[in-house]
Amino acid sequence: MSRFLIDAAYGSAALVTSPVWLWRMHRSGKLKTDWRARFGRVDPPLPPPTRPRILLHAVSVGEVNAIRLLVGELAKAPGGPEVVVAATTDTGFARATTLFAPTHRVVRYPFDASGAVRRFLDSVRPTLVALVELEVWPNFTAACASRGIGLAVINGRLSERSFGRYVKVRPLVRPSFARLSAVSAQTPAYAERFAALGVDASCVTVGGTMKWDTAEIADAVPGADELARDFGLDRTKPLVVAASTAPGEETLIASALPQGTQLVIAPRKPEWFAATAAALPGAVRRTATKDTPSPGSPTGRYVLDTIGELRRAMALADVVVVGRSFGTLHGSDMMEPIALGKATVIGPRSGDFRDMMDALRDGKGIVETDAAGLAPTLARLLASPDERSSLAARGREVIRSNQGATRRNAELLLGCLARKGARHA
């Protein structure tokens, strides 16, 4: 009966809010998404498994990137399982396809309607499902439990804001959390929150965050020189890259640059590309240089309006400014530019990466500033190569000292499979 009540609640909520989400999807172009797959139709269905099959579910680009090394760890294990990757968002699905196809099947994760979940599980037939960070949905977890499919959370993360919302409806969410047979949480605080919401405390461990592992320490990135050429960047002038920005940050950062400094700005979401370019008159857009390289921008402003090239841009930078940290949002991932040896600056809002920030603060591997302090901070760093180098070196050391979560999560999942095999032997 609860399944029907949940479906009814989902349907009512979708109907009431449809004017809002339909308009937003229309504006962002997301109405063109793969609706059949979102309702659980996997085309073509996967063949019957001939060995244990793990479904790794990552919501969007960040979670997909986090499992990049884990997929390889699982696949190369002796007698290793078949790995299938699921993603929810269009950008996440595209990123997963780029990273894992054709060696691993990539599928779209369905809506949590019971019919969609049933069709999806009928097609995928996993032995074990590993949910990346959270994504504990009631119909999906109930369907897995009824089919004897193991459920685990890896890289588990329950922020204070999310936990506060769940606590308000704890009687409703407790059954879903109680169905988890294993949780590898990023921090002790997250582990306590999973247990408080219904996971058996003996099943919760602290494994750290896999994002430290995916921070690939490198001094050069293939394709960076080609990006500089296509944009028409002047390699003799300093360059600041603003990574994963939110609306309004482009003007803040541009106005904070010292005279003669170039700016490449990469908005976090595709639907923000056009507005960002419009806010920077004279800016060169990356999409305009795909076929014909640009002679450069008269204003020294460039907009990276593509997906998958931010790493190349950051490899060219003298300083990287982390976006979504100067407004009302809660920060973006700061590890990749630090791993590339770049002096990295972030604003006061970084709540979504609190534990990483704590480690980087302790190791003096990042610079924090507010909007008023951004201009003098950038001027100081751009004028001092030695300070930039020391800052980046300290940040890299923090990354190295926190790596290892991928191996621990792989061991957890392989252990879950082994226990399932022993029970069915």
N, C-alpha and C positions, 0 to 999 in steps of 0.2 A: 504493500500500500504506500510506503514512503516514496517509492520510485515515482508513482503517479502524482503524489503531492509535490515532489521536487519538480517534475516536468511542468505541472500546472503553475508553480511559482515562477519558473524560468519563463514560461510563455506569457504570463501576466506582466512580468517585469519588462520583457522585450516589447510587448505591445504598448505599454504605457510610455516607455522611453524611446520608442521608434522615431518620433520626429527629430530627436536629438542625434541618435547614432546614425540614422539614415543620412541626415544632412552632413554630419562629419565625414562619413564614409564617401559621400558624393564629392565633397570638397577635396578630400585627399586622394581620390581615385581608387579607394579600396573596395568599392562596389564591384570591381572587376575580379575579385578574388575567386578562388576555386571553391564555389559553394557546394558542389557535390562532395568534395573531399571533406569539407567542414561538417557535413552531415554524415560522415562515417563511411563514405564509399571510396574504398581504396582500389585504384585502377592502374594496372591489373592487380588482382589479389596476390598475395605472396604464396609461393608453393608451400606445401606442408613441410614443417621443420624436420630435418634429419638429425639435428643435434640441438642442444638447448639454445633457445633464442631469447636474447635480451633486447627489450625495447627501451631505449634511452629517450626520454622526453625533455626537450629543451624548448622553452617558450619562444625566445627571440634571439637576435644576433649575439648578445652578450652570453647567454647560456650556451648557445651553439659553440661559440668560441671556447668556452670553458671546458667542453668535453672533447676538444680536438685531440688531445693526447690520450685521453681515457679510451676512446674508441680503438686506437692502435694497441694500447696495453691489453685490452680484453681480447682483441682479435689474435694477438700473437701468443696468448697463454697456451700452454700445452693442452691439447684437446679443447681449445677455446670455443666459446659460444659463437653463434651467428649474431651479429649486431645489427639492429635496425634503429634508425634515428627518426624521431618525430619532432616536428616543430609546429608552432601555432601561427605566428605572424607571417605575412608575405616575405618580409625581409629575412626573417629567421629561416624560412623554408629555402629561400634562394641561397643563403649563406651555407646551409647544411648541404644543399645539392652541390655547391662548389667544392666544399671540403671533402665530402664523403662518397659521392657518386663517382664512378660506377662500382666501386668495390663494396659499398654497403647500400642497402635500400633506404631511401629517404621517403617518409610519408607525412601527410598532414595530420596533426592531432585534431580530433573532432570536438565539436561542441559537447557539453556535458548532458545533453538530452539522452534519455535511456535508449531510444532507437538508434541514434547515431553511435553511441558507445557500443551497442550490441553489434552493429554492422562492422564497425572498426575492429573489434576483437575477433569476430568471425574471420576476418580477412588476414589479420596480422598473426594471431595465435602465439603470443609470447609465452615463454616459460616464466619470465621475471620482468617486471617493469621497474625501471629506475627513474624517478622523477627528479629533475635537476632543480635544486634550491627549495621548491615548495610544490605548488600545483596539486594540492590534495583536494580533488573534486568528489562530491558525494556519490553521484551515479557511477563514475568511473571506478572508484575504489570498491564500491559494492559489487559491481559486475566482476571485477578481478577476483574479489574474495569468493564469490559464488562459483567461479570457474577453477579455483585453486591456483590462480596466478599469483606469484609472489610480488609483494609491493615494498619498495625501498625508496628512501629519499637520500640523495647524495648531494654533497656540497650544500647541505641544508642551511637555510637562512630564514630567520623569522625576525624581522626588524621590530623595533619597539612600536612603531605605528601599526604594522600588520598584526602583531600580537594583541595590541589594545582592541583592534576591531574584532578579532576572533574571540577574545575573552567575553565580549558583550553577548555573543551567541554561542557560548561554549557548549551548552547542551545539544545544539544542532550540529556542531562540527566535531564533537568528541568521537562519534562512531567512525568517521572518516579517518581521523588520526589513529584511532585504536587499531585500524586494519593494517597499519604499517608494521612490517616485521623487522625492519632495520632502518635506522637513521644515522647518517654520518653528518654531523653538524659542523659548521665552520668554526664556532667558538663555544666555550662553556655556557655563555649566556643564551645562545640560540638553543643549545641542547636542553637547558632547563625549560625553555619555553615550549619545545616540542613535547616534553614529558608532561608539562602542565596542561596541555591541550588533549592528552589522552594516549600518547604513545607509551608503551611499557618502558619504564626507565632503564630496564636491563638491556633494551634493544637500541639505546641511544649512545653513540660514541662521538667523540670530538676528533674530526679528521683534518681540520684546517680547510682552507679554500683553494680550489684548483686553479683559480685565476693567477696565483703566484706562479704556478707551473707553466701556464700558457704565455707568460711574459718572456718572449724569446729574446735573450740578450744578444744583440748583434750591433755591429758598427756600420753596416750597409744593408740596404734593402734593394733587391732586384726591381727594376722599373722606376726607381726614384729619379735617375738622370733623365730618362725619357719624359717623365712628368714635368720636370723643370723646363726641359726644352719645349714641350708642347705649350706650357703656360707662358713661356717667354720670360721666365724669372731671370733677374740679374744676379748672377752668382757672386758678384763682388759686394752686394749690399746685404745687410742683415735681414733675416727672415723670422717672423713670428708665425707659428701655426696655431690657430684656435680650433681645438678639437671638440666635436660633438656639442656644438653650441645650441642654445635656446634662443627664440626670438628676442631681440633687443640687445643681446650681448655683442652682436657684430658692431654696433655703433659705439658701445662702451669700449671695446677693445681697440677698435680703429682709432678712436680719439685719444687713447692712452699711449699710442706708439710714438717714439722719438722720431724726429724729422728724418726722412730718408729710409725708414724701415718698411719692408714689404710685409704684407699680411696675406696668408692663405687661411680662409675660414671654411670649416666643414660643419654645416648644420647637422644636428643629430637625426632629424627625420626628413625624408624626401619632400613631405608637404611643406617644409619650411624653406626649401631651396629658392623658390622664386622671390619670396618676400625678402630674404637675406640679400640676394643680388640687387633688388630694387633699393634697398637701404644703403647700398654702397655704389653710388654713381661712378661709372667708369670701370667697374670691376669686370674682370674676364672670368667667364664661366667655363669650367672644365668641359662640359658637354659641347661647347662651341669650338673646342680645339681638338676634338677627336679625329677629324679628318684633315683639318688645316691648322698647323701650329700657329699660335698667336705671336705677334711681335712684342707682346708685353702689355702691361696696363699703364696708362699715363698716371694713374693714381697709386700704383703699387698695390692694388687690391685684387684678390683672386678668390673665387668661390668654387670649392670642390663639391660640385653637385652630382657626384657619382657614388656608388656603393663599392667598397672594397679597395679604395686607393688611399685611405687615410694614413696607413702605415708608411706608404711611400712618401707622402707629404711630410710626415713627422721626421722622416730620416733626413730631410733637407733643412730642418729648422735649426736655428740657434737657440730659440726658446719656444716651449710649447705651453699654451694656456689651456687649461682644462675647462670645458664649457659646462653649462647647466649648473654652475656653482656661484653665480653672481646675482641670481634672481630669486624666484620662489621655489625652484625645483631642488633636487637633492644630490646634485653632482653627477659626474661621469667617471669612467674608469681612467685612472691616472697611471697605471702600471706600464702600459705599452711605451709611452714616450720615455719613461725613466729607463726601461730596459734597452731602449735604443741609444742611451747615453745622452739624453737631452735634459737640460735644465728645465724643470717643470714647475709651473705656477698654477695655483688653484684658488678659487674664491672661498668665501666663508661657508658656503652651503655644500656639504659633502656627506650628508647623513646616510646616503645609500651605500657608502663605502667607509663607514666609520672605523671598522677594525683595520682595514688597510691604512687609513689615515693615521690611526694611533701608532701603528708600526713605523710608518714613514716619518711621523713627527719625532718619535723617540730616536730614530736613526738620523734625523736631520737630512732627509733625502728629498724634501719637497719644500716649496715656499708657499705660505698662505698669506693672502692679503684681501682686503675688501676693495670695493670699487674706487674709493678715494686713494688708496695706496697703490693701485695697479700701475699708474704712470711712473712714479718714482721707482717701483720695483723693476719694471721692464727696463727703464733707463740704466739702472745700476747693473743689472745682469748683462745687458747688451754691451756695456762698456767694459766688462771684466771677464775675459775668456777663462781666467784661472778660477774665478768663483763659479762659473757655469760648470767647468770640468769637475771641481770638487763636489758640487751639489749632486751632479749626475752619478759620480762614483759612489757617494754615500747611499744614494737611492738604489743603485744596483746591488750593493751589499745587503740591503734590507731584503730585496727580492730573493737573493740566493739563500739567505738564512731562513726563509719561510717556505721554501719549496718542499714537495714530497706528498702533497694531498692526493694527487692523481694515483700514485701507487697505492696509497691506503684505501682509496675508494674502489680501485680495481680489486684489491684483495677482499674487501667487504662483499662485493657483488659475486665474485667467484666463490666465496664461502657460502653465500645464500644459495647459489646453484648447487653446490656440493651437498648442502643439507637437504634440499629438495630431492636431489637424486637419491640420497640415502633413505629418505622416507618412502620413496616410490620403488626402491629396490626390492 
